[in-house]
Amino acid sequence: MKNDEVDGLVPRWRDSGMPSDLIAGLELSKRTSRLDMLFQEAIKAELAGLGLTYAEFDILAALARAEPPHAMKPSELSKALFLTSGGTSNVLQRLTAAGYVERAADPGDARSRWVRLTPEGLKVAETALGLAGKANSEVMAGVPEETVRRAADALREILVALGRRRVR
């Protein structure tokens, strides 16, 4: 197996007296951060031509994947995308101003509102999803699907074991 950038850090961690379980956790954390950065950089480069931020893309993509009329409540978007309610609200304001989403009252609950894609928003979302898929494929080019599947399954196992822990 070839070494990566993280392998260069391990001897220093060992020499400093860190226990092996902490080193393994740090390796996992550093590698997942590096992968996330590679994916996000590639996707952001593709989205730049559409004038979208990554957060805007994430919300448009979630709405596009929702059943027609491609609508969700802001709280559902926050939960599905691991965003704060304030962050979601800011992004929704920008998407509304751009004409990609519209807000509508919930006839069943006067306290609640729906966010749905406009026809233009759906077009932009579909284009962005295609570009993001291309970017993901380019990042993963040369990595066997079986390797990706094993890594994804191992990460799921870790997340299930961690449960719904939140950072304080």
C-alpha positions as CSV (number, residue, x, y, z in Angstrom):
1,M,0.0,0.0,0.0
2,K,1.3,3.4,-0.9
3,N,1.7,6.2,1.7
4,D,-0.3,9.4,1.7
5,E,0.2,12.8,3.3
6,V,-1.3,11.7,6.6
7,D,1.2,8.8,6.9
8,G,3.9,11.5,7.2
9,L,2.3,12.8,10.4
10,V,2.0,9.5,12.2
11,P,5.6,9.1,13.3
12,R,5.5,12.5,15.0
13,W,2.3,11.6,16.8
14,R,3.8,8.3,17.9
15,D,7.0,10.0,19.1
16,S,4.9,12.4,21.1
17,G,3.5,9.5,23.1
18,M,0.0,9.5,21.7
19,P,-1.9,6.2,22.2
20,S,-2.6,4.1,19.1
21,D,-6.4,4.6,19.3
22,L,-6.0,8.4,19.3
23,I,-3.6,8.1,16.3
24,A,-6.1,6.0,14.4
25,G,-8.8,8.5,15.1
26,L,-6.6,11.4,13.9
27,E,-5.7,9.5,10.8
28,L,-9.4,8.9,10.1
29,S,-10.2,12.6,10.7
30,K,-7.4,13.9,8.6
31,R,-8.2,11.6,5.7
32,T,-11.9,12.3,5.7
33,S,-11.2,16.0,5.9
34,R,-8.8,15.7,2.9
35,L,-11.4,13.7,0.9
36,D,-14.1,16.3,1.7
37,M,-11.8,19.1,0.6
38,L,-11.0,17.4,-2.7
39,F,-14.7,16.8,-3.4
40,Q,-15.8,20.3,-2.4
41,E,-13.0,22.0,-4.4
42,A,-13.9,20.1,-7.5
43,I,-17.6,20.7,-7.1
44,K,-17.1,24.4,-6.3
45,A,-15.0,24.8,-9.5
46,E,-17.9,23.4,-11.5
47,L,-20.5,25.5,-9.7
48,A,-18.6,28.8,-10.2
49,G,-19.9,29.0,-13.8
50,L,-23.4,28.9,-12.5
51,G,-22.7,31.5,-9.8
52,L,-23.6,29.1,-7.0
53,T,-22.0,28.5,-3.7
54,Y,-21.6,25.0,-2.3
55,A,-24.4,25.7,0.2
56,E,-26.7,27.0,-2.4
57,F,-26.1,23.9,-4.6
58,D,-26.7,21.7,-1.6
59,I,-30.1,23.2,-1.0
60,L,-31.1,23.2,-4.7
61,A,-30.0,19.6,-5.0
62,A,-32.0,18.5,-1.9
63,L,-35.1,20.3,-3.3
64,A,-34.6,18.8,-6.8
65,R,-34.4,15.3,-5.3
66,A,-37.7,15.8,-3.4
67,E,-40.9,14.6,-5.0
68,P,-42.7,17.2,-7.1
69,P,-43.5,20.0,-6.4
70,H,-39.8,19.8,-5.2
71,A,-40.7,21.3,-1.8
72,M,-39.4,21.0,1.7
73,K,-39.8,22.9,5.0
74,P,-36.7,24.9,6.0
75,S,-36.3,22.7,9.1
76,E,-36.2,19.6,6.9
77,L,-33.5,21.1,4.7
78,S,-31.4,22.0,7.8
79,K,-31.7,18.5,9.1
80,A,-31.1,16.7,5.8
81,L,-28.0,18.9,5.0
82,F,-26.6,19.2,8.5
83,L,-26.9,23.0,8.4
84,T,-27.9,25.4,11.2
85,S,-31.3,27.0,10.9
86,G,-29.6,30.4,10.6
87,G,-27.3,29.2,7.8
88,T,-30.3,27.7,6.0
89,S,-32.2,30.9,6.3
90,N,-29.3,33.0,4.8
91,V,-28.9,30.6,1.8
92,L,-32.7,30.5,1.2
93,Q,-32.8,34.3,1.2
94,R,-30.1,34.4,-1.6
95,L,-31.8,31.6,-3.6
96,T,-35.2,33.5,-3.3
97,A,-33.6,36.7,-4.5
98,A,-32.1,34.8,-7.4
99,G,-35.5,33.5,-8.3
100,Y,-34.5,29.8,-7.8
101,V,-36.9,29.1,-4.8
102,E,-40.1,30.5,-3.5
103,R,-41.6,30.3,-0.1
104,A,-45.2,29.4,0.4
105,A,-47.4,29.2,3.5
106,D,-48.3,25.7,4.8
107,P,-52.1,25.5,4.7
108,G,-52.0,22.8,7.4
109,D,-49.9,24.9,9.8
110,A,-49.9,28.7,9.9
111,R,-46.6,28.8,11.8
112,S,-44.8,26.9,9.0
113,R,-43.7,27.6,5.4
114,W,-42.6,25.5,2.5
115,V,-39.7,26.2,0.2
116,R,-40.0,25.0,-3.3
117,L,-38.0,25.2,-6.5
118,T,-39.2,27.6,-9.2
119,P,-39.0,26.2,-12.8
120,E,-35.8,28.2,-13.3
121,G,-34.5,26.8,-10.0
122,L,-35.2,23.2,-11.1
123,K,-33.2,23.9,-14.4
124,V,-30.3,25.3,-12.5
125,A,-30.4,22.4,-9.9
126,E,-30.4,19.8,-12.7
127,T,-27.5,21.4,-14.4
128,A,-25.6,21.7,-11.1
129,L,-26.3,18.1,-10.2
130,G,-24.8,17.0,-13.5
131,L,-21.7,19.1,-13.0
132,A,-21.3,17.8,-9.4
133,G,-21.6,14.3,-10.6
134,K,-18.9,15.0,-13.2
135,A,-16.7,16.5,-10.6
136,N,-17.2,13.5,-8.2
137,S,-16.3,11.1,-11.0
138,E,-13.2,13.1,-11.8
139,V,-12.0,13.1,-8.2
140,M,-12.6,9.3,-7.9
141,A,-11.1,8.4,-11.3
142,G,-8.8,5.5,-11.0
143,V,-10.1,4.4,-7.6
144,P,-11.8,1.0,-8.0
145,E,-15.5,1.0,-7.1
146,E,-15.0,-1.9,-4.7
147,T,-12.5,0.2,-2.7
148,V,-14.9,3.1,-2.6
149,R,-17.7,0.8,-1.5
150,R,-15.6,-0.7,1.3
151,A,-14.6,2.8,2.6
152,A,-18.2,4.0,2.5
153,D,-19.4,1.0,4.4
154,A,-16.6,1.4,7.0
155,L,-17.5,5.0,7.5
156,R,-21.1,4.1,7.9
157,E,-20.2,1.6,10.6
158,I,-18.2,4.3,12.5
159,L,-21.1,6.8,12.2
160,V,-23.6,4.3,13.4
161,A,-21.4,3.4,16.4
162,L,-21.1,7.2,17.2
163,G,-24.8,7.6,17.0
164,R,-26.1,11.1,17.0
165,R,-23.2,12.7,19.0
166,R,-22.8,16.4,18.7
167,V,-19.8,18.5,19.3
168,R,-20.3,20.7,22.3
